[in-house]
Amino acid sequence: MAEKRFLWLVALIWVVFGVLAFSWPPLSAAADKVYRMKIQSGYPHGDLSMELLKDFAAAAEKRSNGQLKISVFAAPEIVPTDQLFDATKVGTLDMLHCGGTFWGGIVPVGEIEFGVPYGFKIAEAKTPKESVDIIRKFFFESGFVDILREEYGKHGLYWLDMHTYGEVPITVATKCIQTCEDVKGVKIRDEGIWTSWHNMVGWRGTTSVAPEDTYMGLKLGTLDASQWDVSAITGMKWHEVAPYLIRGMENDAAVGHIMVNMQKWNALPDDLKEALRGAALDYWNLTFEGYQKETQVVEEMVQKGEIKKCQLDEDCIQKHQEAAYKLWDEMAAKDEASAKAIKLIKAWRGVK
């Protein structure tokens, strides 16, 4: 009798295990979970870095074997640019693509991340690629990225990686500007601390005009000039109403970022975090290559006479540089993170 009970118990256990085996999802099902995410840029269609985000999304899907599927949006398709930071912070968006200068009022060190005037001008670089490599090395080897991740992390955002917009500012204007006398009173659309910098030299800087409204502002005379990257010409066609390209103020590169909602980032398995990091590095390379090609297009347009290049004279460049270094010190006084960042940049660039 006891033996029969034992055999019956064994049979019951096997039945239970069989039922559980069929009801539990296979391990491969969990491993193949698809993560659908939304990223919005702070920039409108026509901006090159925004258009290249589709390649970032494709790289993330490929590197994750299809588990990361990212939908890409331009400004202001989900939220206006000025709401992008908070929308990602609260999870309306999973990721944002923009530049730290847009969040300077929230995270002051973001202004320095984007590039303080003359901060990312690399005199020792022999090629544009060498210049951006030196800048990226500074970010990741000086401790600057650690500062950025800590500061953005306080707002529930994970700083994923950087990308470049090529030389910035590319400045288009409705008249030729070559001297600081020419600069006086010129209404220029800019971002963040660049407004303060321009005002220090005599421009009339403003951040009140959104990028998507800039063409009309230049056409109607609300603006006399605007800074952006080279896609102001190749993508958004601002040169049609502002055909003068002003040179002499630009850094070798401006730096943008992709940031991820912290909860969404922490919820990703480690292998998918690595896939996203890899896609962001791919995107860094794509933006460098893309902006180099567009810069060449603009040079060809200059040669054809479609745009007129106007070079600031040495005296005016010197005044811009003096104002820039004064601005660096003002930025350092903003908060502890900014002070640390400016100290790093001064040591790196040999500025006292």
Backbone torsions as a table, in degrees:
resi	resn	phi	psi	omega
1	MET	NA	-45.1	179.2
2	ALA	-62.3	-37.3	-179.1
3	GLU	-65.8	-39.7	179.1
4	LYS	-64.2	-40.8	178.8
5	ARG	-62.1	-40.6	179.7
6	PHE	-62.8	-45.3	179.6
7	LEU	-64.1	-37.6	178.6
8	TRP	-65.2	-40.0	179.9
9	LEU	-64.9	-42.4	178.2
10	VAL	-61.7	-44.3	179.5
11	ALA	-61.9	-40.3	179.6
12	LEU	-63.5	-42.3	179.4
13	ILE	-60.9	-42.8	179.3
14	TRP	-63.9	-37.8	177.6
15	VAL	-63.1	-45.4	-179.7
16	VAL	-61.3	-47.1	178.4
17	PHE	-59.8	-38.3	179.0
18	GLY	-64.2	-43.4	178.6
19	VAL	-62.4	-45.4	-179.7
20	LEU	-63.4	-39.2	-178.5
21	ALA	-61.7	-38.7	-179.7
22	PHE	-77.6	-26.2	-176.7
23	SER	-86.5	-29.3	178.9
24	TRP	-72.5	139.2	175.8
25	PRO	-70.2	143.8	177.3
26	PRO	-63.0	153.6	-179.7
27	LEU	-56.4	-34.7	-177.6
28	SER	-65.6	-27.9	179.7
29	ALA	-66.3	-43.0	177.3
30	ALA	-65.1	-39.9	-178.1
31	ALA	-66.6	-27.4	-176.2
32	ASP	-95.0	13.2	-180.0
33	LYS	-56.8	134.6	-179.9
34	VAL	-95.5	130.2	177.7
35	TYR	-105.9	113.6	-179.8
36	ARG	-98.9	127.3	-174.3
37	MET	-133.3	154.2	177.5
38	LYS	-117.6	132.8	173.6
39	ILE	-123.3	134.6	173.0
40	GLN	-120.7	139.7	173.9
41	SER	-84.0	156.3	170.9
42	GLY	-82.5	0.7	-173.6
43	TYR	-118.3	152.2	-177.4
44	PRO	-80.6	171.7	171.0
45	HIS	-57.7	142.7	-175.4
46	GLY	104.3	-28.7	173.4
47	ASP	-72.0	128.3	-173.1
48	LEU	-61.5	-44.8	-177.7
49	SER	-62.6	-34.6	176.6
50	MET	-66.7	-46.0	-178.2
51	GLU	-63.3	-31.1	-179.6
52	LEU	-77.1	-8.3	178.6
53	LEU	-62.5	-25.7	176.8
54	LYS	-62.6	-31.5	177.7
55	ASP	-74.8	-33.4	172.8
56	PHE	-61.2	-46.2	179.8
57	ALA	-62.8	-40.4	179.1
58	ALA	-65.4	-39.1	179.0
59	ALA	-65.6	-39.6	179.2
60	ALA	-64.9	-40.8	179.0
61	GLU	-65.8	-42.1	-179.5
62	LYS	-66.7	-46.3	-177.6
63	ARG	-67.3	-24.1	-179.0
64	SER	-98.5	8.7	-177.3
65	ASN	55.6	39.3	175.0
66	GLY	87.9	0.4	-177.4
67	GLN	-81.0	-23.5	177.5
68	LEU	-105.4	115.9	177.8
69	LYS	-121.2	112.2	-172.4
70	ILE	-112.6	123.3	175.1
71	SER	-91.4	133.9	-172.7
72	VAL	-108.4	134.8	178.6
73	PHE	-132.0	147.2	175.3
74	ALA	-97.0	163.6	172.6
75	ALA	-74.1	139.8	-3.7
76	PRO	-106.8	51.8	-169.7
77	GLU	-66.0	-32.1	174.2
78	ILE	-110.2	-51.1	176.9
79	VAL	-138.3	155.0	172.4
80	PRO	-64.0	158.3	-177.1
81	THR	-55.8	-39.6	-176.4
82	ASP	-70.6	-9.2	176.5
83	GLN	-106.1	0.8	-172.7
84	LEU	-64.5	-42.9	-178.3
85	PHE	-59.0	-53.0	-177.7
86	ASP	-68.0	-34.8	-179.9
87	ALA	-63.8	-34.9	177.8
88	THR	-78.4	-36.7	178.5
89	LYS	-58.8	-42.4	-176.3
90	VAL	-90.5	-6.2	174.4
91	GLY	97.3	5.0	172.4
92	THR	-60.2	-38.0	171.3
93	LEU	-115.1	151.7	177.9
94	ASP	-86.8	-31.4	-177.3
95	MET	-144.9	155.7	172.3
96	LEU	-128.0	155.2	178.4
97	HIS	-130.3	117.3	-177.5
98	CYS	-169.9	-160.1	178.2
99	GLY	-128.8	148.1	-174.2
100	GLY	-61.2	-23.4	-179.9
101	THR	-62.3	-23.1	179.4
102	PHE	-76.3	-17.6	-177.0
103	TRP	-111.9	17.3	-175.1
104	GLY	-58.4	-29.5	178.4
105	GLY	-75.0	-15.7	180.0
106	ILE	-104.2	-47.2	-180.0
107	VAL	-126.4	90.8	-172.8
108	PRO	-54.5	-33.8	-177.7
109	VAL	-66.5	-16.0	176.6
110	GLY	-61.7	-30.6	176.6
111	GLU	-62.3	-39.6	-178.9
112	ILE	-73.3	-37.4	176.3
113	GLU	-57.5	-47.0	-179.6
114	PHE	-61.5	-35.5	178.6
115	GLY	126.8	104.5	174.0
116	VAL	-66.8	151.4	-179.3
117	PRO	-50.6	128.4	-178.9
118	TYR	66.6	8.9	-179.8
119	GLY	-75.2	-35.5	-178.6
120	PHE	-110.8	44.7	174.5
121	LYS	-106.4	108.2	-167.6
122	ILE	-103.2	92.4	-174.0
123	ALA	-64.0	-31.4	-174.9
124	GLU	-79.5	-12.1	-178.8
125	ALA	-74.0	136.6	-179.8
126	LYS	-93.1	-20.2	-179.3
127	THR	-138.4	159.3	175.6
128	PRO	-58.5	-37.1	179.6
129	LYS	-65.2	-41.4	178.2
130	GLU	-63.3	-38.0	180.0
131	SER	-62.5	-50.1	-177.8
132	VAL	-69.4	-30.1	176.0
133	ASP	-65.0	-39.7	177.7
134	ILE	-64.7	-40.7	179.5
135	ILE	-65.7	-45.8	180.0
136	ARG	-63.4	-40.2	178.3
137	LYS	-60.7	-41.6	176.9
138	PHE	-58.7	-46.8	-179.3
139	PHE	-56.7	-49.0	-169.7
140	PHE	-89.4	-17.6	-176.3
141	GLU	-109.9	-12.9	-178.5
142	SER	-91.3	-13.2	-173.1
143	GLY	98.9	-0.1	-178.3
144	PHE	-63.7	-41.4	178.9
145	VAL	-61.0	-36.8	178.3
146	ASP	-61.7	-40.8	177.3
147	ILE	-62.3	-46.0	-178.5
148	LEU	-63.0	-45.2	-178.5
149	ARG	-64.6	-36.1	178.3
150	GLU	-67.3	-45.2	-176.1
151	GLU	-69.5	-44.8	178.0
152	TYR	-70.1	-31.3	178.1
153	GLY	-61.2	-29.6	177.0
154	LYS	-62.8	-19.6	-179.3
155	HIS	-107.3	15.1	176.0
156	GLY	77.3	26.1	-179.5
157	LEU	-125.4	138.4	176.6
158	TYR	-100.9	119.2	176.7
159	TRP	-74.2	110.2	-174.4
160	LEU	-81.7	-55.6	-176.1
161	ASP	-168.1	175.4	-177.4
162	MET	-109.6	161.8	170.3
163	HIS	-146.1	168.3	-177.7
164	THR	-114.1	151.8	173.6
165	TYR	-109.5	18.3	-176.4
166	GLY	71.2	-160.0	-179.8
167	GLU	-65.8	131.4	178.4
168	VAL	-143.9	137.8	4.4
169	PRO	-88.1	133.3	160.6
170	ILE	-80.8	117.6	-175.0
171	THR	-112.8	120.9	174.3
172	VAL	-105.5	146.4	-176.0
173	ALA	-143.7	161.7	179.3
174	THR	-86.9	-3.6	175.1
175	LYS	-145.7	161.7	178.9
176	CYS	-75.3	130.3	-179.3
177	ILE	-124.0	119.7	-177.7
178	GLN	-130.5	-18.1	-178.5
179	THR	-127.8	165.8	177.2
180	CYS	-72.6	-16.7	172.0
181	GLU	-70.4	-38.7	177.1
182	ASP	-64.2	-30.3	-174.7
183	VAL	-69.5	-31.8	-168.5
184	LYS	-56.5	123.8	175.6
185	GLY	79.3	0.3	-179.3
186	VAL	-71.1	125.2	-178.4
187	LYS	-82.6	111.2	-176.0
188	ILE	-118.6	130.6	173.0
189	ARG	-81.4	129.0	-177.2
190	ASP	-146.8	-165.9	-178.6
191	GLU	-134.7	143.2	168.0
192	GLY	50.9	-131.4	-176.2
193	ILE	-67.4	-14.3	178.0
194	TRP	-64.6	-27.7	174.3
195	THR	-62.7	-48.7	178.8
196	SER	-59.8	-43.0	-178.0
197	TRP	-63.7	-47.9	179.1
198	HIS	-60.3	-43.1	-179.7
199	ASN	-62.8	-31.4	179.7
200	MET	-64.9	-24.7	-175.9
201	VAL	-104.2	-5.4	175.8
202	GLY	119.6	-11.7	174.2
203	TRP	-67.0	169.8	170.6
204	ARG	-115.6	88.4	-174.7
205	GLY	-77.6	148.8	177.3
206	THR	-148.8	142.2	173.8
207	THR	-109.6	9.4	-170.2
208	SER	-81.1	-7.7	-178.5
209	VAL	-106.5	121.8	179.8
210	ALA	-70.4	152.3	179.7
211	PRO	-53.8	-39.7	-177.5
212	GLU	-70.7	-12.9	178.2
213	ASP	-103.6	0.3	-171.6
214	THR	-69.1	-41.6	-179.9
215	TYR	-52.6	-49.6	-178.1
216	MET	-67.9	-35.8	177.3
217	GLY	-61.6	-40.7	177.0
218	LEU	-68.6	-38.3	-178.3
219	LYS	-67.0	-39.9	-175.0
220	LEU	-88.1	-9.5	-180.0
221	GLY	90.0	3.8	172.2
222	THR	-61.7	-31.3	176.1
223	LEU	-122.8	149.7	172.3
224	ASP	-105.3	-18.5	-176.2
225	ALA	-160.2	162.4	174.8
226	SER	-152.1	143.5	172.9
227	GLN	-101.0	149.8	175.3
228	TRP	-168.4	-160.0	169.5
229	ASP	-99.5	-173.6	-172.2
230	VAL	-63.0	-20.9	179.3
231	SER	-73.0	-5.4	168.1
232	ALA	-57.8	-31.1	-179.9
233	ILE	-96.3	-52.5	-172.2
234	THR	-75.9	-25.2	-177.4
235	GLY	-111.3	-44.6	-173.9
236	MET	-100.7	-5.5	169.7
237	LYS	61.7	31.9	-179.4
238	TRP	-64.6	-23.9	-179.0
239	HIS	-64.8	-18.1	178.6
240	GLU	-62.6	-29.1	179.5
241	VAL	-115.5	-6.0	178.0
242	ALA	-142.2	80.7	-166.3
243	PRO	-83.9	9.4	-179.0
244	TYR	-107.0	127.4	179.8
245	LEU	-101.2	115.2	-174.7
246	ILE	-96.9	123.9	-177.0
247	ARG	-116.4	152.3	175.6
248	GLY	125.7	-11.4	-178.1
249	MET	-107.1	-6.8	-165.1
250	GLU	-82.1	145.0	163.8
251	ASN	-79.0	161.6	175.7
252	ASP	-65.5	-25.5	178.9
253	ALA	-158.9	150.6	163.9
254	ALA	-110.2	153.1	-172.7
255	VAL	-118.2	128.2	174.0
256	GLY	-110.9	-178.9	-178.8
257	HIS	-143.1	159.7	163.9
258	ILE	-113.1	128.4	178.0
259	MET	-124.2	148.9	-174.7
260	VAL	-118.4	137.9	171.6
261	ASN	-51.7	127.7	-170.9
262	MET	-60.9	-40.4	179.3
263	GLN	-64.5	-40.6	178.8
264	LYS	-66.0	-39.4	178.9
265	TRP	-63.7	-46.8	-177.6
266	ASN	-66.0	-25.0	-179.2
267	ALA	-79.5	-13.5	-179.3
268	LEU	-76.0	139.0	171.2
269	PRO	-61.3	155.9	-175.8
270	ASP	-58.2	-37.7	-178.1
271	ASP	-67.7	-31.0	178.4
272	LEU	-78.8	-30.7	171.9
273	LYS	-61.1	-41.6	179.7
274	GLU	-66.8	-37.1	177.4
275	ALA	-63.8	-40.0	179.8
276	LEU	-68.1	-39.4	176.0
277	ARG	-62.0	-42.7	179.6
278	GLY	-63.8	-40.4	178.5
279	ALA	-64.6	-36.9	178.8
280	ALA	-67.1	-36.5	175.6
281	LEU	-67.2	-40.6	174.1
282	ASP	-57.2	-41.7	-178.5
283	TYR	-66.0	-38.9	175.1
284	TRP	-54.1	-48.5	-179.4
285	ASN	-65.5	-39.1	179.0
286	LEU	-63.2	-42.1	-178.7
287	THR	-67.3	-39.2	177.7
288	PHE	-60.8	-50.6	-177.8
289	GLU	-63.4	-41.2	-178.5
290	GLY	-64.2	-43.5	-179.3
291	TYR	-71.5	-30.4	175.3
292	GLN	-64.0	-42.5	178.9
293	LYS	-64.4	-42.4	-179.0
294	GLU	-67.9	-34.8	177.1
295	THR	-61.8	-39.6	178.1
296	GLN	-65.7	-37.4	176.4
297	VAL	-60.1	-42.9	-179.6
298	VAL	-66.3	-40.0	177.8
299	GLU	-60.6	-39.4	177.3
300	GLU	-66.1	-35.8	177.2
301	MET	-66.0	-37.6	176.7
302	VAL	-62.8	-45.0	-179.5
303	GLN	-62.9	-32.8	179.3
304	LYS	-81.1	-7.6	-179.2
305	GLY	83.9	11.2	179.5
306	GLU	-75.8	-23.6	176.4
307	ILE	-136.1	144.4	176.5
308	LYS	-106.1	124.5	179.5
309	LYS	-87.0	131.0	179.0
310	CYS	-123.7	120.6	-175.8
311	GLN	-98.6	127.2	174.2
312	LEU	-62.7	142.4	178.6
313	ASP	-75.7	166.1	-173.8
314	GLU	-60.7	-37.8	179.8
315	ASP	-62.4	-42.4	-179.1
316	CYS	-71.5	-37.9	175.6
317	ILE	-60.2	-42.7	179.1
318	GLN	-60.7	-41.6	178.9
319	LYS	-65.8	-39.5	176.2
320	HIS	-63.0	-40.0	-178.2
321	GLN	-69.5	-41.3	177.7
322	GLU	-61.3	-42.3	177.8
323	ALA	-64.6	-37.7	179.9
324	ALA	-60.9	-46.9	-178.0
325	TYR	-66.0	-34.0	174.5
326	LYS	-64.6	-39.7	179.0
327	LEU	-65.2	-36.9	176.6
328	TRP	-54.1	-46.0	-177.9
329	ASP	-66.9	-36.1	176.2
330	GLU	-65.2	-38.3	177.7
331	MET	-65.4	-39.6	-179.0
332	ALA	-61.4	-25.7	-178.6
333	ALA	-82.9	-4.7	-175.9
334	LYS	-65.5	-51.2	-180.0
335	ASP	-164.0	177.1	-175.4
336	GLU	-63.3	-41.1	-179.0
337	ALA	-63.7	-42.7	179.3
338	SER	-65.1	-39.1	178.0
339	ALA	-61.2	-43.5	178.3
340	LYS	-63.5	-42.9	-177.6
341	ALA	-65.5	-44.2	178.8
342	ILE	-64.9	-37.8	176.8
343	LYS	-60.7	-41.9	178.2
344	LEU	-63.0	-44.7	-177.2
345	ILE	-67.1	-41.0	179.5
346	LYS	-62.9	-42.6	178.8
347	ALA	-64.6	-40.4	-178.4
348	TRP	-66.9	-42.8	-176.3
349	ARG	-93.7	-1.3	177.6
350	GLY	70.1	34.6	179.0
351	VAL	-104.7	132.0	-179.0
352	LYS	-87.3	NA	NA
